[in-house]
C-alpha cells in the first residue's frame, strides 16, 4: 500500500541523520574553518540555484539562447514579496527559531540555532525539487524526486549542522509542513498544474535558492522568507486565467 507523503518522510529522516553527523563533526571545526566552510557553502548553494534558473527559463531558439517566463517571474517576485512582507514570514520563522533556541539551548546569546533553523528551512523547502517532488508525490504517487532530494539534503544537513548547530535538525518541522502541505493539496490544484506552471514555480524557487547562497557571503541579507509566497503566484495566476478565460 502506498503511503502518501513517503517522500517527505524519507526527506525528514535524512535531514535528521545528516544533522546528527554534522553535530558530531562540529566539535572538530574551529571558527576559522567554520567561516571558510560557510563561504564555500554559499557559493555551492548559489551555483545550485543558478543551475535551476537556467534549466527552467533558458531554451535554444534556432542558433540563439532565449529566455521565457520573465514577466510573470518579475510579477511573482514583486507580488509574493509584498504578501510575505505584510505577513512578515521571515520574522515569524526567526521567532520560531528563537523559541526553539530558548527551549533547547538555555538562552545562549551566542548560539547560531535560529540562523541554522531559518537558513536550513529555506534551503530545504524552496527550489524546484521540493515543489515538483511534492507535487509528484501527491498526484502521481511518485516520490522518486523527493528520494533524490533527500540524499542532497542529507549531505547539506551535515555541512549546515557542523557550522550552525542543532537548528539545522529542527528545520525538519518546516519540511513536514511545507512539503507535506504541498503533497496533500496537490490533488486539489492538479488540473491547473501544467508543465509551464511547474516550470515557473521551479524558476522562482531556484531564484530564492540563489538569494540564500548570497546571504552566506554578503550583507545586507535578502529576506528570502518574505519572498516565499512568490513560488505560488504562477499557479494562482493560471487558476484565475482559466476561470476568467483571458
C-alpha positions in Angstrom: 0.0 0.0 0.0 1.4 3.4 -1.0 1.9 5.9 1.9 1.0 9.4 0.8 3.9 11.7 1.8 6.5 8.9 1.9 8.9 11.2 0.0 8.7 13.9 2.7 9.0 11.3 5.5 12.3 10.0 4.0 13.5 13.5 3.4 13.0 14.4 7.1 14.8 11.2 8.2 17.8 12.0 6.0 18.0 15.6 7.3 17.9 14.3 10.9 20.6 11.7 10.2 22.8 14.3 8.4 22.3 16.8 11.2 23.4 14.2 13.8 26.6 13.5 11.8 27.2 17.3 11.4 26.7 17.9 15.2 29.4 15.3 15.9 31.7 16.9 13.3 31.1 20.4 14.8 33.4 19.5 17.7 36.3 19.2 15.3 35.8 22.5 13.5 37.2 25.8 14.8 35.9 29.3 14.0 38.4 29.9 11.1 37.4 26.6 9.4 33.7 27.3 10.0 34.0 30.7 8.3 35.7 29.1 5.3 33.1 26.4 5.1 30.2 28.9 5.2 31.7 30.9 2.3 32.2 27.7 0.2 28.7 26.6 1.1 27.2 29.9 0.0 29.0 29.6 -3.4 27.7 26.0 -3.7 24.1 26.9 -2.9 24.3 29.9 -5.4 25.5 27.5 -8.1 22.7 25.1 -7.4 20.2 27.9 -7.7 21.6 29.4 -10.9 21.7 26.0 -12.5 18.0 25.6 -11.7 17.2 29.0 -13.1 18.9 28.2 -16.4 17.1 24.9 -16.6 13.7 26.4 -16.1 14.0 29.6 -18.1 16.6 29.3 -20.8 16.0 27.5 -24.1 17.6 27.2 -27.5 15.8 29.1 -30.3 17.5 28.4 -33.6 21.1 29.4 -33.1 20.5 31.6 -30.1 19.5 31.3 -26.5 16.2 32.8 -25.4 14.5 33.2 -22.0 10.9 32.8 -21.1 8.6 33.5 -18.1 10.4 36.7 -17.4 7.4 39.0 -17.0 5.5 36.5 -14.8 8.7 35.9 -12.8 9.0 39.6 -12.1 5.4 40.0 -11.1 5.5 36.8 -9.0 8.6 38.1 -7.0 7.0 41.5 -6.6 3.6 40.3 -5.5 4.9 37.4 -3.5 7.4 39.7 -1.7 4.6 42.2 -0.9 2.4 39.5 0.6 5.3 37.9 2.5 6.5 41.3 3.9 3.0 42.2 5.0 2.8 38.8 6.9 6.5 39.1 7.8 7.2 35.5 7.2 11.0 36.0 7.8 10.3 37.3 11.3 7.9 34.6 12.1 10.5 32.0 11.1 13.1 33.7 13.1 10.8 34.0 16.1 10.1 30.2 15.9 13.8 29.6 15.7 14.4 31.8 18.8 11.6 29.9 20.6 13.3 26.6 19.9 16.6 28.1 20.9 15.3 29.3 24.2 13.9 25.9 25.0 16.9 23.8 23.8 20.0 26.0 24.3 19.3 27.7 27.6 19.1 31.2 26.0 22.7 31.1 24.8 23.0 34.6 23.2 25.9 33.4 21.0 24.1 30.4 19.7 23.6 30.0 15.9 20.5 27.9 16.5 18.0 30.4 15.0 20.2 31.1 12.0 20.6 27.4 11.3 16.9 26.8 11.6 15.9 29.6 9.3 18.7 29.0 6.7 18.2 25.3 6.6 14.4 25.6 6.5 14.5 27.9 3.5 17.2 25.9 1.6 15.4 22.6 2.1 11.9 24.0 1.2 12.4 26.2 -1.8 13.7 25.1 -5.2 12.2 23.0 -8.0 12.9 19.6 -6.4 10.9 20.4 -3.3 8.0 21.7 -5.4 7.9 19.2 -8.3 8.8 16.3 -6.0 6.0 17.1 -3.6 3.5 17.6 -6.4 4.5 14.2 -8.0 4.2 12.5 -4.6 0.7 13.9 -4.2 -0.7 13.5 -7.7 1.2 10.5 -9.3 2.3 8.8 -6.1 5.8 9.0 -7.4 8.3 10.0 -4.6 11.5 9.4 -6.6 12.3 13.1 -7.0 12.0 13.6 -3.2 14.1 10.5 -2.6 16.9 12.1 -4.7 16.4 15.4 -2.9 16.7 13.5 0.4 20.2 12.5 -0.4 21.2 16.0 -1.3 19.5 17.5 1.7 21.2 14.9 4.0 24.6 15.9 2.7 23.8 19.6 3.1 22.5 18.9 6.6 25.9 17.5 7.6 27.6 20.8 6.5 24.9 23.0 8.0 24.8 21.3 11.3 28.6 21.2 11.5 28.7 25.0 11.2 25.3 26.3 12.5 24.4 23.6 15.0 21.2 21.8 16.0 18.9 24.4 14.5 19.5 22.6 11.2 17.8 19.5 12.6 14.8 21.4 13.7 14.2 22.5 10.1 12.6 19.1 9.6 9.4 20.6 11.1 9.4 23.2 8.2 9.9 20.3 5.7 6.9 18.4 7.2 4.6 21.5 7.0 5.8 22.8 3.6 6.4 19.7 1.5 3.7 17.7 3.3 1.2 20.5 2.7 2.0 20.7 -1.0 1.7 16.9 -1.3 -1.7 16.8 0.5 -3.1 19.8 -1.5 -1.6 18.7 -4.9 -4.7 16.8 -6.0 -6.9 19.9 -5.5 -4.9 22.0 -7.9 -3.8 19.2 -10.2 -6.0 20.4 -13.2 -4.0 23.7 -13.2 -0.6 22.2 -12.8 0.7 22.2 -16.4 4.3 21.8 -17.2 4.5 25.5 -17.8 3.2 26.3 -14.3 5.5 23.8 -12.7 8.5 25.3 -14.6 7.6 28.8 -13.5 7.2 27.7 -9.9 10.6 25.9 -10.1 12.2 29.0 -11.7 11.2 31.2 -8.8 12.2 28.6 -6.2 15.7 28.5 -7.7 16.0 32.3 -7.7 15.3 32.1 -4.0 18.0 29.5 -3.6 20.4 31.9 -5.3 19.5 34.5 -2.8 20.1 32.1 0.1 23.6 31.4 -1.3 24.3 35.1 -1.5 23.2 35.5 2.1 26.0 33.3 3.3 28.6 35.6 1.8 27.2 39.2 1.6 25.3 41.7 3.7 22.7 43.1 3.9 20.9 39.8 3.6 17.9 39.1 1.3 14.8 38.4 3.4 14.1 35.1 1.5 11.4 34.1 3.9 9.3 37.1 2.9 9.7 36.1 -0.8 8.3 32.5 -0.3 4.7 33.4 -1.5 6.2 34.2 -4.9 6.6 30.5 -5.5 2.8 30.0 -5.6 1.9 33.1 -7.6 2.2 31.3 -11.0 -0.4 28.7 -10.1 -2.7 31.3 -8.7 -2.3 33.3 -11.9 -3.2 30.3 -14.1 -6.2 29.4 -11.9 -7.5 33.0 -12.4 -6.7 32.9 -16.1 -8.6 29.6 -16.5 -11.6 30.8 -14.6 -11.9 34.1 -16.4 -10.6 32.8 -19.8 -8.2 35.7 -20.6 
